[in-house]
Amino acid sequence: MSNYFEDVALGETIELGSHLFTREDIVAFARDYDPQPFHLDEEAGNASLFGGLSASGWH
């Protein structure tokens, strides 16, 4: 595995693992960094194109 972007070959994949984001994690992050209604409120998320609470893409 390389340490720099320019060392990654086209098509190369890297397994980074997984992480479970809880509702509380999603809302806390959104409050600080991306306060969109669909990140903060389940009802707003349900009414959005996401159909539910949605984690920020910055997460």
C-alpha positions in Angstrom: 0.0 0.0 0.0 1.3 3.4 -0.9 1.4 6.5 1.4 0.8 9.1 -1.3 -2.0 9.9 -3.7 0.3 9.9 -6.7 1.5 6.4 -5.9 -2.0 4.9 -6.2 -2.5 3.0 -9.5 -5.6 3.6 -11.5 -8.1 0.9 -10.4 -6.2 0.0 -7.2 -8.5 -0.5 -4.2 -7.6 -0.2 -0.6 -9.5 -1.8 2.3 -10.0 0.8 5.0 -12.4 -1.0 7.2 -15.8 0.1 8.4 -17.4 2.3 11.0 -20.9 2.5 12.3 -22.3 6.0 12.6 -25.1 6.4 15.2 -27.9 8.9 14.9 -26.2 10.9 17.7 -22.9 10.9 15.7 -24.7 12.1 12.6 -26.5 14.9 14.3 -23.5 16.0 16.4 -21.3 16.3 13.4 -24.0 18.1 11.4 -24.5 20.7 14.2 -20.8 21.6 14.1 -20.0 21.3 10.4 -22.9 20.8 8.0 -26.2 22.0 9.6 -28.6 21.0 6.8 -32.1 20.1 8.0 -31.9 16.5 6.6 -28.7 16.0 8.7 -30.2 17.3 11.9 -33.9 16.2 11.9 -35.4 12.9 11.1 -38.7 14.5 9.9 -36.8 16.8 7.6 -34.8 13.9 6.4 -38.0 11.9 5.7 -39.3 14.8 3.6 -36.1 15.1 1.6 -35.0 13.1 -1.4 -32.9 10.9 1.0 -36.0 9.6 2.7 -34.5 9.7 6.1 -31.8 11.2 8.3 -28.7 11.5 6.2 -25.1 11.7 7.3 -23.0 14.5 5.8 -20.8 13.6 2.9 -18.0 15.2 4.9 -18.4 12.6 7.6 
